[in-house]
Amino acid sequence: MASAGQNCIPFIVSTTLDKPDSKTRKLIRSHVMRGKNTRKSRRNRESLRNLESEDDDELACVLATPRMIASELSLFSYGVELKPYMLDLIYRAFTVVKPSTYTLQAITASGARDDLFRFSNLAQDPGMLHSMLFVAQAFYDLSLGTSYGRVATFHMTRAIVYLQQRINNRKEATKLTTMAVVTSLAIAAIMTGDIEAAQKHMDGLYLMFELRGGVGSLAEGNMIVHKAQMIDLGLAMGTGSTPRFIQGEVSWSPQIARGSTTTRFPELGTIHSQLDPKLLNIWADIREFSRAANKADETGVKMSKSLVSQFSTSIPYRLLHLQFDPLSLPELLRLCMLAYVKNLLVKIRSVGRKMASLANKLEVALRAQQFFPETSCEMAELLLWSTFVAAISIFDNFDAGWLQVLMVQTISTLGLGTWTEVRGVVKRFLWIDMIFDQPGMQVFEWISRGSLTP
């Protein structure tokens, strides 16, 4: 870990300072070496090695121990006293919050500059520091099953105070650091299920973009633009609003799938003839992405950032621009694909249920599916997959009795009795093992407690 620490310090200093003189370098070394010769810190460094992948620049360039956070952040003048609990929260933000909320983190190649929460941003704006502290504490509070408490509220308030100061300054109002704070507050609101607050933050962020000349005024691939688009699409799924942060005409051709994978749908059998070609193209793209994700998990070779970025925007954007009869099979598949994508991008428990528009439409579409003696096996299998995706991604509180009844009926119709048998069916459709296997098994156990027994 020594090499990671040595690589990080020049990067952090160079973001705000000229090359330090010998006295400053000596000070930096003395800060970094504090506590590193103790047995306890060696154990900490060893445990961190287990969290980091060899090629993950993002974690490798962040920090070695909470003590190193203290030494590195102490080089900046925030006008904020960094108390021990704050350093612990910053540590959690980098090593716990993002990996726990961003589902594809483990199989996506990442770089040293692809996150809002970086020392370069923290060094420029105490508002960003407080927003990070708010996110980390709120995430911890929510993990305990409670709403966020006094500590999270304090840091949210401080972040908003600093943000207001910047907004009141014409020169500062549209700077990237100001926009980054707004974006982080919107993300935090999504995490805590406060959709209304997230919408207000996004309204403000949209105005900032407009004052800069629109979304296109920032370079392609800019992290703030990408995050804004992701939040915008998430709100569109959850509230039924129209996406504002993605520009241009919708391209309905396959974006990820190639060759015969765009025309062959063996898992859908004869059902695919009932589906809109636009919907099938999206299905093909999600299927191909899911295969790539499973391969990345199996081989350890990570997916490119560009592939994940393309998937996370183009798929939901196209799905949101389609509309079918609310009770029809195409609408059920459209909604299930949205739910599937939601779970790939964000896995915060109970957020799905708070996406009221998607949850309500999905319930209507699922309830409309009824079994008849002539119901085909392929239709029953597709419905089984649909119910599992809905239960995992949206109705994850396991309190939807109507969904449990439908799942039991479907499993019984197919003559399935074990999770292994059920998994064999749902994997034929859209499925990423590392994301859906564990919650899928939990859903099956929930169903079993309900009435798989004779």
Buried (B, 14 or more C-beta within 10 A) or exposed (E): BEEBBEEBBEBBBEBEEEEBEEEBBEBBEEBBBBBBEEEEBEEBBEEBEEEBBEEBBBBBBBBBBBBBBBBBBBBBEBEBEBEEEBBBBBBBBBBBBBEBBBBBBBBBBBEBEBBBBBBBBBBBBBBBBBBBBBBBBBBBBBEEEEEBEEBBBBBBEBBBEBBEEBBEEEEBBBBBBBBBBBBBBBBBBBBBBBBEBBBBBBEBBBBBBEEBEEBEEBEEEBBBBBBBBBBBBBBBBBBBBEBBBBEEEEEBEBBBBEEEBBEEBEBBBEBBEEBBEBBBBBBBBBBBBBBBBBEBBEEEEBBEBEBBBBBBBBBBBBBBEBEBEEEBBBBBBBBBBBBBBBBBBBBBEEBBBBBEBBBEBBBBBBEBBEBEEEBEEBBBBBBBBBBBBBBBBBBBEBEBEEBBEBBBBBBBBBEBEEBEEBBEBBBBBBBBBBBBBEBBBBBBEBBBEBEBEE
